[in-house]
Amino acid sequence: MSTTVLETQDSAQRGSQQRPGAGGPPASRVVAGLTSVAVNFVAPLLAYYVIRPHTPSSVVALALSGLIPVVYTVVIAVIQRKFSAVGAAGVVLFGIGVLISWACGGNPLALELQEPVVFALFGLACLVSVAVGRPLHQIILRQMGRTNPHYAEIANRVPARTSMINTAVIGLACLGHAVALIALALTQSTSTFVALQRPVGLPFLIVGFGGLFLYNKWQQGRRAAQSDPAQSESAR
């Protein structure tokens, strides 16, 4: 989640530095992004409705369809020989959700609440970090900067106020997403939850991350204008 925000900021910075008419992102990144969306969002939804008529309960269908992104994460990790903390956390959380559901007599609610609970905890962590004056946005950037100097450079360049705003917006977007999905899981059947999970939850993330992208792009333009008085004067 946070990595998505960092990549959004990075792409905005690169976009402001590109010459007019310069090409967009490499085709490989576009393909990778589309594949990720298909595997994590589209495939589980379709798989649930294909599997459900052939399983004794909705929880079995939900668990089997949820295995698709888990298997994909493991396969990519093996092929690339690169450990992903986020991917590993997803695999562990899925396993915990299956165990809790089994312990509760096959109740699918544990699997349905797996994602919103993670988003809720991360959103709360973001807001708490803002309240104590240590925004997670800056902390994550610096942690990533230990292995990639590019992120360390971004961390040094981003003003503290911008990190506070970024973290607050991320926290609110994640909490909104989580609350919407929790309400959906508690009030609707499993089939309805699976069908409406993305349409109900994603708008909160789209608005939040889209707002962050526009805000950071505006900030970059403002800093560029301040560093180039001639450009600022001509803009008037």
C-alpha positions, 0 to 999 in steps of 0.5 A: 500500500505504502509502496504504491504511494511511493511509486506514485510520487516517483512517477509524478516526479519523473513526469515533471522532469520528462520532456514534452512528447517523451514516452510513458512507462516501459511496456513491461511495467504496464503488463506487470501492472495489468497482470497483478490487477487480473490475478489479485482482483479479477481472477478470484472473483471469477473463480469463486462463481465457477467453484461455488456450485461444485463445493459444499460451502461458500467458505471452501469456494472463498478459500480456493479462489483466494489461493490464486493470488497466494500461489501467484505471489509464491511463484513470482518469489521463486522465479525472481528469487527475491523475498517480498515482505508484503507478499509473505505477509499476504500468504501468512494472513491468508493462512490465518484466515483459513485456520480461524474460519475452520476453527469457527466451524466453516464461517466465511466471515474470517476470510471476508474480514482478512483484507479490511482488518489489515487495511484498518490496522495500517490506516490507524498506524498511519494516523497515530504516526501523524499524531505523534509527529513521526509520519509512516510515509517518511519512515517507510521511505528511509527503510526502503532507502537502505537497499535502494538509494533512490528512495533515500533521496526521495526521503531527503527531498520530501518536506516534513509537512508533505510527509505528514499530509501523505500519511494522513491521506493514506490512513484515511483512505485505508480506514474508509476502505476497511470500514466499507468492507467490514460493513459489507461483510457483516450485512451481506451474504458471501456471494454478494460480498465477493461481487461488491467487494471491489466496487465498494472498497476501491473508490476510497483508495482511488480517491485517496491515492489520486488526490495524493498524486495530484497534490504531489504533482502540484507541490513539485510544480510549485517548488520548480517555480520557486527555484526558477524565478524566470519561469515563475514570472512568465507564468504570471 
